[in-house]
Every structure is written in structure tokens, then in C-alpha cells.
Amino acid sequence: MTENVQVKIIDMPHRVHGATAYFIDTSGELFYTIFLNAHDSCEQHHNSYNHELEHISNGDFSCMIPLEDLEIARHQSVATPLCAFAE
């Protein structure tokens, strides 16, 4: 899974620790970019990276769940698919 993941460290608002974007190439393969906050510590980068990988591995990007609800569920339950189309 991580072979299709790249990481970028960028300036983000202090309350945002990480975010992920994805695209699908012409063959239908998914590629992800995890963005980490440049203001955070190495430990926070590690935690944020793992959190974003959970979103990827649980297929959260194929959901029609509001972001706020998805984040609440992710912080309450680890590695639980929330979507019908989890990878």
C-alpha cells in the first residue's frame, strides 16, 4: 500500500496536523499524497502519518460520510471500515 503514497511537509494552520489527497491514474490505480504540518514535531508527524494511513487502508476516501463525522469515528475506533467500499 505505501508504494503509492508520497509525503509532503508543508505549512498548514496549527490546528491541522495532517491531510491526504488522492488521484486515480488512467489505469485506475490510486495514488495518495499525505501532507504533514511543518510546524509539528517529528513525533506528531509520525502520529499524523499513521492516522492518515488508517484513512487510506480503511477506504475512507470512497465514503460519503461528512469529514467531521469520519474524524470523530476514526478517533474513537481504530482500523474499522466505515464505508461499504473499503479497499
Secondary structure, DSSP 8 states (H G I E B T S, - for coil): -GGGEEEEEE---TT--EEEEEEE-TTS-EEEEEEEETTS-HHHHHHHHHHHHHHHHTTGGG--S-HHHHHHHHHHSSS---STT--
